[in-house]
Amino acid sequence: MRFRWAAVVLVLVLTVPRLEACGPGRGGFKKILIKPLTALVFKQHIPNEVENSLAASGPSEGAIDRDDSRFKDFVLNYNQDIIFKDEEGTAADRVMTQRCQEKLNTLAISVMNQWPGIRLRVTEAWDEEKHHSSNSLHYEGRAVDITTSDRDRGKYGMLARLAKEAGFDWVYYESRNHIHCSVKSEPTHSKYGGCFSSESTVKTSSGETKQLKDLEIGENILTYDLETGETVFSEVLLFLDRNPGEVRRFVHVHLETTRRTLKVTASHLVVIKDANNITRTIFAAELKVGYTVLVLKDENARTIIMDRVEKISWSSEIGVYAPLTRTGTVIVDGVVASCYATIDSQFIAHFVMAPIRMGYNLMEGFSRMWKIVSKPINGWSEERSIKLKEEPVGVYWYAQILYKIGNYVIPYRMYQ
């Protein structure tokens, strides 16, 4: 009896995959249906977000010219299956980021498969002559304008669809004359969270103002309790990211009344008051002129007031620091911000970091018990305390895991 059942199972295992994989025919074989591609219509863009949002190609990080240190990261695309207009005669239309080149080369193959004998044509890529709007991704080698080699406008809607299928992060049927495509940037902060600059300052419980590069684990710094709306001193448990020698792009948030300036990476969360007077967090890259943030009234007070964003600018600087406090917030340069980045939800980020806070609570409890029930043994306590204060370089291991999961699982638009 057992042999019969084993034989039946073996037959099913060997035959079922074949039934699913084969084409039309007799004996119950199923035909695999492939969903046809739908062409975009004029002025349609995918995704249905603005190009500079994090759900699309992300914010502009500043124009790159030939003297910029970032220019060396560009590649020249010499794909023979692509026609480059190059009306400037400088090969600028071949200049782009590595990610943009990969998507463009994939699209070139799709175009030849869709229309035999037709090739992809690039009319504009990197722009060094400032012909576009101030925040255009053409200035960063992250955008291309494309057509087909026969310039048949009847093909452009399908060309846009093929571009999206090829992996471009934002595709726009922008003009009757071309399709606009762009990709996300590839800086370090897009891989692992966000940080503050090394020269950013915090206020300690001793009344001292410290730069983050001098801050030590275990110190108590001024933070903001999102539940009570009060400022509290909270212990620095660890650094989610700490790298004194790393270069990052920082958003400079210039405030109107207090004249403060917060320097933070694009994917870090900052605390704002929205139009409905609700306190919530958004990515620093999403801040705009006129938005309201929470700030300290003055250097010597703990009163929180609201201030408006007057200007946004960018710069590249050395040194990144992201302290984690028990409250999950930090007041940096007098501005209230989150300790977290990448995941667009303060509630979720703080919740998933709960095991770390619990672990430190247990360590603190055991440490107190040890001091009570025993005496220092051969200097063990002193050596142990020194080791606990060692500050590793790079992204904290637990944060790396959460950031990777967040990039693939948790939606960008999950506000608390």
Secondary structure, 3 states (H helix, E strand, C coil): CHHHHHHHHHHHHHHHHHHHHCCCCCCCCCCCCCCCCCCCCCCCEECCCCCCCCCCCCCCCCCCCCCCHHHHHCEECCCCCEEECCCCCCCHHHEECHHHHHHHHHHHHHHHHHCCCCCEEEEECCCCCCCCCCCCHHHHCCEEEEEECCCCHHHHHHHHHHHHHHCCCEEEEEECCEEEEECCCCCHHHCCCCCEECCCEEEECCCCEEEHHHCCCCCEEEEEECCCCEEEEEEEEEEEEEEEEEEEEEEEEEECCCCCEEEEECCEEEEEECCCCCEEEEEHHHCCCCCEEEEECCCCCCCEEEEEEEEEEEEEEEEEEEEEECCCEEEECCEEEEEEECCCCHHHHHHHCHHHHHHHHHHHHHHHHHHHHCCCCCCHHHHHHHHHCCCCCEECHHHHHHHHHHHHCCCCCCCC
